[in-house]
Amino acid sequence: MVSSHILGTNRETVDDWVWDTFETTPAMSTYLLACVLSELEYLETSYLSIDGRNVSLRLWTEKPKFNQLDLAYRLVPQIMETLENYIGIPYSLPKLDMVSLPGYDLARAMENWGLIVQRFV
């Protein structure tokens, strides 16, 4: 599962149901919350934020399409660093997931807090 925030360490199974607990999020509008339930896999990279934190960046898609993530894998950390340096404000979350969904019918991306969903082209 991919979500807007960090999955905690507490995982419990009750009556064949798996319960995951997430870390507490900063105050945010509820429409910014998102999750993706899928069997996708990810490539992970990171960048050093201007406030000294290491921010995790994960690019999710179907494993056979990993070879098409090369440009994003190289550019997203540079873009995040450039934006932070330009505006002088650090990215406020500990991670950013970017999910490319096959068959995603909305012709536009959804920029949820910590989770960007776009159509795989």
Secondary structure, DSSP 8 states (H G I E B T S, - for coil): -EESS-EEEEEEEETTEEEEEE----S--GGG--EE-S--EEEEEEEE-TTS-EEEEEEEE-GGGGGGGHHHHHHHHHHHHHHHHHH-----SSEEEEEEETT--SSS-EEETTEEEEE--
